[in-house]
């Protein structure tokens, strides 16, 4: 069984992320961040606000990209750097 989650709660995002997965992010507004986390058994899509501390953590552990797409039907996370 696999998990696909579309969320906007930062606490849940950081609880679902694990160092064995890959995390990609991009800033889409003044305070809005779009994030895709992907591992062998879960994909998490987040779009929302993060605190300054959460942004620092994200930037230290994730890859910055230009574009994020989630194809729920095909089960594919697409990124462009």
C-alpha positions as CSV (number, residue, x, y, z in Angstrom):
1,X,0.0,0.0,0.0
2,X,1.2,3.5,-0.8
3,X,0.4,6.9,0.6
4,X,-0.4,10.0,-1.5
5,X,-1.1,13.1,0.6
6,X,-2.0,16.6,-0.4
7,X,-1.6,18.7,2.7
8,X,-1.2,22.3,3.9
9,X,-0.2,21.7,7.5
10,X,3.6,22.2,8.1
11,X,3.7,19.9,11.2
12,X,2.3,17.0,9.3
13,X,4.7,17.6,6.4
14,X,7.7,17.4,8.6
15,X,6.4,14.3,10.4
16,X,5.9,12.5,7.0
17,X,9.3,13.4,5.6
18,X,12.2,11.0,6.2
19,X,15.9,11.2,5.2
20,X,15.5,8.1,2.9
21,X,13.1,10.1,0.6
22,X,13.7,13.0,-1.7
23,X,12.3,16.5,-1.0
24,X,11.9,19.2,-3.6
25,X,10.6,22.7,-3.1
26,X,10.0,26.0,-4.8
27,X,8.8,29.4,-3.6
28,X,5.5,30.4,-5.3
29,X,4.7,33.6,-3.5
30,X,5.9,35.9,-0.8
31,X,5.3,33.4,2.0
32,X,4.0,30.3,0.1
33,X,6.2,27.3,-0.6
34,X,5.3,24.3,-2.8
35,X,7.0,21.0,-1.7
36,X,7.0,17.5,-3.0
37,X,8.4,14.7,-0.9
38,X,8.8,11.3,-2.5
39,X,9.9,7.9,-1.2
40,X,9.3,4.3,-2.2
41,X,6.0,4.2,-0.3
42,X,4.7,7.7,-0.1
43,X,4.4,10.9,-2.0
44,X,3.4,14.1,-0.1
45,X,2.5,17.4,-1.8
46,X,2.4,20.5,0.3
47,X,1.5,24.1,-0.6
48,X,1.3,26.7,2.1
49,X,3.2,28.8,4.6
50,X,6.2,27.8,6.7
51,X,7.8,29.6,9.6
52,X,11.3,31.0,9.1
53,X,12.8,28.1,11.0
54,X,10.9,25.6,8.9
55,X,12.2,27.3,5.7
56,X,15.8,27.1,7.0
57,X,15.3,23.4,7.7
58,X,13.8,22.8,4.3
59,X,16.5,24.7,2.5
60,X,19.2,22.6,4.3
61,X,17.6,19.3,3.5
62,X,15.8,19.6,0.2
63,X,16.5,20.4,-3.5
64,X,15.3,23.7,-4.9
65,X,13.5,23.3,-8.3
66,X,11.8,25.5,-10.8
67,X,8.7,23.3,-11.3
68,X,6.8,20.6,-9.5
69,X,4.0,18.5,-11.0
70,X,2.1,15.6,-9.4
71,X,0.4,13.1,-11.7
72,X,-2.0,11.3,-9.3
73,X,-3.3,9.0,-12.0
74,X,0.1,7.8,-13.2
75,X,1.6,7.9,-9.8
76,X,4.5,10.2,-10.9
77,X,6.2,13.2,-9.3
78,X,7.7,15.4,-11.9
79,X,10.2,18.1,-11.2
80,X,12.2,20.6,-13.3
81,X,15.4,22.2,-12.0
